[in-house]
Every structure is written in structure tokens, then in C-alpha cells.
């Protein structure tokens, strides 16, 4: 427990998220206007006059933290941090727009959430044994599954706006099936972790049960998956709590 941990935690909680969602909201503005889901907690519709200010704030918020973290970090940690920030920008920035490149969209989105964990582990000099690799892979599969399922509800507006995504390419049924499979594999991987890690495998079950009812949806009805997406957002609160308790339990047994 040192100042680097505190600094890194603050960075990934606030400036990192500000940059991720700020850049996304600015460069998704045109397509978000066509999406009835946007304009609230699931995506802001900020007036064009504020876009430049948002991008400037993103830069000013992350830059001081990055400078300090690069100075105190090892070469390996800095490479992970570079990958994390590159994925953050590439997902939404013009020309790159990884979010419009099917399959790469889910891979990049999952990187947004897994790379801060990997960065912290590498910065702390962690040894990536079988259990830790299983946790990392499970987390990555969870991120891919979550993004893919989230893309289902936007298939109709994305196709109307000529936007590519894993959902628009695979269609509703196959995208939901892929998300379900990824959740299942994530749960199975957690069985191969040190106790009490295997208990976390049970946390994959609610996510799996949440997406399975939408396997029968037609593409034209894909918007109905939004109810599952709302449940997904609430599931994350409970999952986050139980994962935290398991981590504390694990640390107390070592």
C-alpha cells in the first residue's frame, strides 16, 4: 500500500474513464443522434460547442498522471500502459475507429477493462502463474462477451447508420450465442484458480442466464435485448462486491 497504488487507482477511476467515455461521446455524436438509447446514462449527447473543451479536458486530466506513472514504472509496465492508452484512443478516434471494426471492437473494449489490471500486476512485479493467467483470460472473455451482447441492442440503428460491429456482422442470434459461450468459458477458467477463486466461477452464471433468453430474437427485434443490457448493468454491482470480498478473503489467507 503506497502512493503509487493510490495514484494509479485514482488515475484509472477518474481521468482514464473521462478520456474513454469523453472521446467516445465526442466522436460518436453523429451516430448517437440516430440511436434512441442515447442521451442519458448509456451515452451522452453533448452539444457540438462543448466537444473541443471535452477533448482538451481529457488530455489535461490524463497527462500529469501518465508522466508520473511512466517515471516510476518499469519498461514492461510502461508498455502495458501504452497499450492501454492506445486502445482507449483507437476505439473511438477518427480513421482508427476500432469500434466500427467487427470483432476488433469487442477485443478493444475488453482491453479497456483488463489492461488496468494487467498494468497493476506488472507494475507490482507479479508472477503470472496458471491461476493468474486463468483470471486474466476469464476477465478478458467476460469483457468481450459483455461488449458483444451490448452490441446486439444497437444492430438496427447501427445498420441504419452504416456502422459496423460484431452484432451487425453476426446478427442477433449468433452474437448472443457467442456472448453466452464466452461467459461460460470465463466461468470454467476460474475453476483453475487458488481457493477461494473457484467460487468466482459461480458469478458467471447470472450473466449466462441473462443472455440466454435472447437467443431466439430476430434481427428486427434486437432492440428488445436492451432489457438484458439494463440487467447486466445492475449485475455488475453485485459481481463487483463479491469479487472484492473474494480478493480480501484470498489476501487474508496468504
C-alpha positions in Angstrom: 0.0 0.0 0.0 1.9 3.0 -1.2 1.4 6.3 -3.0 1.9 4.7 -6.4 -1.1 2.4 -5.7 -3.2 5.4 -4.7 -2.1 7.4 -7.7 -2.8 4.6 -10.1 -6.2 3.9 -8.6 -7.3 7.5 -8.9 -6.0 7.6 -12.5 -7.9 4.6 -13.7 -11.1 5.5 -11.8 -11.4 9.1 -13.0 -9.1 10.5 -15.7 -8.9 7.2 -17.6 -12.7 6.8 -17.6 -13.2 10.5 -18.5 -10.9 10.1 -21.5 -12.5 6.8 -22.6 -16.1 8.0 -22.5 -15.4 11.6 -23.3 -13.6 10.7 -26.6 -16.3 8.2 -27.4 -19.1 10.7 -26.8 -17.5 13.3 -29.0 -16.7 11.2 -32.0 -19.9 9.1 -31.7 -22.1 12.2 -31.8 -23.4 11.8 -35.3 -24.3 8.2 -34.9 -25.7 8.7 -31.4 -28.2 11.1 -32.8 -29.8 8.2 -34.6 -29.8 5.9 -31.6 -32.9 6.3 -29.3 -30.9 4.7 -26.4 -28.5 7.7 -26.2 -29.0 10.9 -24.3 -28.6 9.6 -20.8 -26.6 7.2 -18.6 -26.0 4.9 -21.6 -24.3 7.6 -23.7 -24.3 11.4 -23.6 -25.5 13.7 -26.4 -23.3 16.8 -25.7 -23.7 19.8 -27.9 -21.0 20.3 -30.5 -19.9 23.6 -28.9 -18.6 21.6 -26.0 -16.7 18.9 -27.9 -13.4 20.8 -28.1 -13.5 21.5 -24.4 -14.2 17.9 -23.6 -11.2 16.7 -25.6 -8.9 19.3 -24.0 -10.1 18.2 -20.6 -9.4 14.6 -21.4 -5.8 15.5 -22.3 -5.2 17.7 -19.3 -6.7 15.1 -16.9 -4.6 12.1 -18.0 -1.3 13.8 -18.9 0.1 14.5 -15.4 -0.8 11.0 -14.2 0.8 9.4 -17.2 4.1 11.4 -16.8 4.4 10.2 -13.1 3.5 6.6 -13.9 5.9 6.4 -16.7 8.7 7.7 -14.5 8.1 5.3 -11.7 7.2 2.3 -13.9 9.4 -0.4 -15.4 9.7 -0.8 -19.1 7.3 -3.7 -19.1 4.7 -1.7 -17.1 5.1 1.3 -19.4 4.5 -1.0 -22.4 1.2 -2.2 -20.9 0.2 1.4 -20.1 1.0 2.4 -23.7 -1.2 -0.4 -25.0 -4.0 0.5 -22.6 -4.0 4.2 -23.7 -3.6 3.2 -27.4 -6.7 1.0 -27.2 -8.6 3.8 -25.4 -7.9 6.3 -28.3 -8.1 3.8 -31.2 -11.6 2.6 -30.2 -13.3 6.0 -30.9 -10.8 8.3 -32.7 -11.5 9.2 -36.4 -9.9 6.9 -39.0 -8.9 4.3 -36.5 -12.5 3.7 -35.2 -11.8 0.2 -33.8 -15.4 0.2 -32.5 -16.6 0.0 -36.2 -14.4 -3.0 -37.0 -16.2 -6.2 -36.2 -14.5 -8.5 -33.7 -11.8 -5.9 -33.1 -14.4 -3.8 -31.4 -15.0 -6.5 -28.7 -11.3 -7.2 -28.3 -10.5 -3.5 -27.9 -13.4 -2.9 -25.5 -12.3 -5.7 -23.3 -8.7 -4.4 -23.3 -10.1 -1.1 -21.8 -11.1 -3.0 -18.6 -8.5 -5.7 -18.4 -5.4 -3.7 -19.2 -5.5 -1.6 -16.0 -5.5 -4.9 -14.0 -2.6 -6.2 -16.1 -0.7 -2.9 -15.7 -1.1 -3.0 -11.9 0.1 -6.6 -11.8 3.2 -5.9 -14.0 4.0 -2.7 -12.1 3.9 -4.7 -8.8 6.2 -7.4 -10.3 3.5 -10.2 -10.1 4.4 -13.7 -11.3 1.9 -14.8 -13.9 1.3 -18.4 -12.8 -1.5 -20.7 -14.1 -4.1 -19.2 -11.7 -3.3 -15.6 -12.6 -3.4 -16.3 -16.3 -6.8 -18.0 -15.8 -8.1 -15.0 -14.0 -6.8 -12.6 -16.7 -8.2 -14.8 -19.5 -11.6 -15.1 -17.8 -11.8 -11.3 -17.2 -11.0 -10.8 -20.9 -13.6 -13.2 -22.1 -16.1 -11.5 -19.7 -15.3 -8.2 -21.3 -15.7 -9.5 -24.9 -19.0 -11.2 -24.0 -20.3 -8.1 -22.4 -19.4 -5.8 -25.3 -20.8 -8.3 -27.9 -24.1 -8.6 -26.0 -24.2 -4.8 -25.7 -23.9 -4.5 -29.5 -27.0 -6.6 -30.0 -29.4 -3.9 -28.9 -27.9 -1.5 -31.4 -27.9 -3.7 -34.5 -30.9 -1.9 -36.2 -29.6 1.7 -35.6 -26.0 0.7 -36.4 -27.1 -0.8 -39.7 -29.2 2.2 -40.5 -26.2 4.4 -39.9 -23.9 2.1 -41.9 -21.8 1.3 -38.8 -20.0 -2.0 -38.5 -19.9 -4.0 -35.3 -19.7 -7.6 -34.1 -23.5 -7.5 -33.9 -24.2 -6.2 -37.4 -21.9 -8.9 -38.9 -23.0 -11.9 -36.9 -26.6 -10.9 -36.3 -28.6 -11.2 -33.1 -28.7 -15.0 -32.6 -25.0 -15.7 -33.3 -23.8 -12.7 -31.3 -25.9 -13.7 -28.3 -24.6 -17.3 -28.6 -21.0 -16.1 -28.8 -21.5 -13.9 -25.7 -23.1 -16.9 -23.8 -20.1 -19.1 -24.8 -17.6 -16.5 -23.7 -19.3 -16.2 -20.3 -19.4 -19.9 -19.9 -15.7 -20.3 -20.7 -14.9 -17.4 -18.3 -16.6 -19.3 -15.5 -14.8 -22.5 -16.3 -11.4 -20.9 -16.3 -12.0 -19.5 -12.8 -12.2 -23.1 -11.5 -8.4 -23.3 -12.1 -7.5 -20.7 -9.6 -6.4 -20.9 -6.0 -9.1 -21.1 -3.3 -11.4 -19.2 -2.9 -11.0 -18.2 -6.5 -13.2 -21.1 -7.8 -16.2 -19.6 -6.1 -16.0 -16.7 -8.6 -17.0 -19.2 -11.3 -20.5 -19.0 -9.9 -20.6 -15.3 -10.7 -20.6 -16.2 -14.4 -23.9 -18.0 -14.1 -26.2 -14.8 -13.7 -24.6 -13.3 -16.8 -25.2 -16.5 -18.8 -28.8 -16.7 -17.6 -29.2 -13.0 -18.5 -28.3 -13.5 -22.2 -29.8 -16.9 -23.0 -33.4 -15.7 -23.3 -32.4 -13.6 -26.3 -31.1 -16.5 -28.3 -34.3 -16.6 -30.2 -34.5 -12.9 -31.2 -34.7 -11.9 -34.8 -32.5 -9.1 -36.0 -35.6 -6.9 -36.4 -36.4 -7.3 -32.7 -32.8 -6.9 -31.5 -33.7 -3.8 -29.6 -35.5 -5.9 -27.1 -32.1 -7.0 -25.8 -31.9 -3.7 -24.1 -33.8 -5.1 -21.1 -31.0 -7.6 -20.7 -28.4 -4.8 -21.0 -30.1 -3.0 -18.2 -30.0 -6.1 -16.0 -26.3 -6.5 -17.0 -25.6 -3.0 -15.6 -27.2 -4.0 -12.3 -25.4 -7.4 -12.2 -22.1 -5.6 -12.3 -22.7 -4.0 -8.9 -23.3 -7.3 -7.2 -20.5 -9.0 -9.0 -18.1 -6.3 -8.1 -19.0 -6.6 -4.5 -18.5 -10.4 -4.4 -15.2 -10.3 -6.3 -13.9 -7.7 -3.9 -14.9 -9.9 -0.9 -13.1 -12.9 -2.6 -10.0 -10.8 -3.1 -10.0 -9.7 0.5 -10.5 -13.4 1.6 -7.7 -14.5 -0.6 -5.3 -11.9 0.8 -6.1 -12.8 4.4 -5.2 -16.5 3.7 -1.7 -15.6 2.4 
